[in-house]
Amino acid sequence: MTGKKNKYKEQLLRLADALVNNMMETPDEEILAEAAEEYGNPTKAADEVQEIIQRAFVAAGKERLRAANAKVRIRRAPDLGVLTFPVREKIAIVRKVITKAQKTGVCLTLAARKEEELAEENLNAKLEALVELGVVDDMGNLRQWHRGSIQSQVSDSDFPAEILLRELGVTEPEEIHRVEGIADYRGVTVHYRPLVGCEAHIVGFGDRAVAFINRTSSGPRQRFSLAHELGHWHFHRGQILTCETDGKLGTDDNDANAERSADTYAANLLMPRYLFLPRVHELGVTIETAEKLSNAFKTSITATLIRLVKIGPEPAMLVCHSRRGRKWYIRGPTVSNKWVPKNELHPRSRASKLFGKRKKNGRRRVRADMWLEHRDAASFEIYEQSRCVSNEVLTLLVFKPY
């Protein structure tokens, strides 16, 4: 029976080759003439075919995502002998793994703190990953490794996360809510464990990885952390990235770039431009828009406002103040570097009245020098609108044309 199937398959392949060769040898003018005779309008026919292909592509992608989501399971922490070891022995095992990986060139991926700075909960998560990936056995003994050849993925696109979403047929924000399914599709298993001093980390070996997400964090924070780790998995596969005690990757340019790349990937994955921007154009650049989009994409209000400023259609700035003064700010790409927000809130600003209150104020037009340091700020106006978030005040400044 198998022989007959192979025979028919070979015949079909030969027929397909013959048809393709025939089409390749046919002059373009003759193909267009036949299309005009058959359909009346070759351009319309081409558009219809393109639409059919696109629908089939999206449907196939949605099936891939459905299958990945169906595989996701919440797994409890296993009982492993290595997890009962003293902390020093656990640290020694992790160091041995890293040393061997560096010497042998195997494809080990690691983004976490230095071993000696890890809380025991985080060490346990890392060791659990190493056991699950087959790097060590459940007593911490190194297994036999084969040199890996899987490395970071290189893409000509500026938006690899959005290419992934299109590959999975994502056409609505709701389809991104379960990031675990997307992770599974990329070969990453997700576990939720109590972590101390960090939100997440990822351990990979070859083309498989395990991501640990802080079980005690909020839903939006967990989703962004997982998307961030998927960014490391895309860009930094086969690399060992070590964090400092404040949870940030080292101070050199390479480490800073690694974190920025992972953050950008996360934003593009959770709030892709092709779904985010049409809604912004419809609603405008306001805090109300950010609230609606935060609910639609299941992202934090802060992350959504940052996204709104960074890729929105209007020149804007987001400023965060605590009671002690300005904490940070972000400019949109079309806002000049000369515009720097003041350290202290202006006494007439309504933002100062929001501390400790779960509320926002309406959008209003004010003189720019109420917010900006530059001498030219007195010559034009901007729109201000503020919202209190966790005892801090976020202010969205939208610039009028100037």
PyMOL commands that set and color helices and strands:
alter all, ss='L'
color gray80, all
select helices_A, chain A and resi 2-25+28-39+42-71+81-84+87-104+115-117+120-132+160-167+173-176+179-185+219-235+253-270+273-283+287-297+301-311+350-353+368-370+375-379
alter helices_A, ss='H'
color red, helices_A
select strands_A, chain A and resi 108-113+188-193+200-205+208-214+240-243+316-322+325-331+364-367+381-389+392-399
alter strands_A, ss='S'
color yellow, strands_A
deselect
rebuild
show_as cartoon
